[in-house]
Amino acid sequence: MTTTDGPNAKDMQALYKSVKKRSNEERIRLHEEVDNLIKNKETSDYRITNALERLLDLIKMGYSPKDFKLLVKYYAGFEQSNARKYYAKYKKLIAERGE
């Protein structure tokens, strides 16, 4: 007897693989974006904060904070107040995860 109450194990595994693949692709794009932002000496708050938010999302999923730390350090070079706020968000996230 089949049920339509929810996804089966095979569906869940496929969904997990899809999410993992997309998040890894995002991680690669963000790594390149961070490199470019720093290399090009970008100062756009919008572009930098957008990247920092996306990096925080990846950290929540267990990815390394290396690119986040690199970008927030760069950002602090000309926007200390906002950089401190993002670093505080990161520290809160880490504390919530018990790290």
C-alpha positions in Angstrom: 0.0 0.0 0.0 1.4 3.4 -1.0 0.8 6.6 0.9 0.9 10.2 -0.2 1.4 11.5 3.3 4.9 12.8 2.5 8.1 12.2 0.7 9.8 8.9 1.0 13.4 8.2 1.8 14.5 8.3 -1.8 12.8 11.7 -2.3 14.5 13.1 0.8 17.9 11.8 -0.3 17.4 13.4 -3.7 16.4 16.7 -2.1 19.4 16.6 0.3 21.8 16.0 -2.7 20.2 18.9 -4.6 20.4 21.3 -1.7 24.0 20.3 -1.0 25.0 20.7 -4.6 23.4 24.2 -4.8 25.0 25.3 -1.6 28.4 24.1 -2.7 27.9 26.0 -6.0 27.0 29.1 -4.0 30.1 28.7 -1.8 32.3 28.6 -4.9 30.6 31.7 -6.4 31.0 33.5 -3.1 34.6 32.6 -2.8 35.2 34.1 -6.2 33.1 37.2 -5.3 35.0 37.8 -2.1 38.3 37.5 -3.9 37.1 40.0 -6.5 35.6 42.5 -4.0 39.0 42.6 -2.2 41.1 42.6 -5.3 39.1 45.4 -6.9 39.0 47.4 -3.6 35.2 47.4 -3.7 33.6 49.8 -1.1 29.9 49.3 -2.0 28.1 48.6 1.2 25.4 46.8 -0.7 27.7 44.4 -2.5 29.8 43.7 0.6 26.9 43.3 3.1 25.0 41.1 0.6 28.0 38.8 0.3 28.4 38.8 4.1 24.7 37.8 4.6 25.0 35.0 2.1 28.3 33.8 3.7 26.5 33.7 7.1 23.8 31.6 5.5 26.5 29.1 4.4 28.1 29.1 7.8 24.7 28.1 9.2 24.8 25.1 6.9 28.3 24.1 8.2 30.6 25.7 5.7 33.9 27.2 6.8 33.9 30.9 7.9 37.2 31.6 6.2 35.8 33.8 3.4 33.4 35.5 5.9 36.4 36.4 8.2 38.4 37.6 5.2 35.7 39.9 3.9 34.7 41.3 7.3 38.3 42.1 8.0 38.6 43.9 4.7 35.3 45.7 5.4 36.5 46.9 8.8 39.3 48.7 7.0 36.8 51.4 5.9 33.5 50.7 7.7 34.4 49.6 11.2 30.9 50.0 12.7 29.1 47.8 10.2 32.0 45.3 10.2 31.7 44.9 13.9 27.9 44.3 13.6 28.6 41.5 11.1 31.2 40.0 13.3 28.8 40.1 16.2 26.3 38.2 14.1 28.9 35.6 13.3 29.8 35.2 17.0 26.2 34.9 18.0 25.7 32.2 15.3 28.7 30.3 16.6 27.5 30.6 20.2 24.0 29.3 19.2 25.7 26.3 17.6 27.7 25.7 20.7 31.1 26.1 19.1 
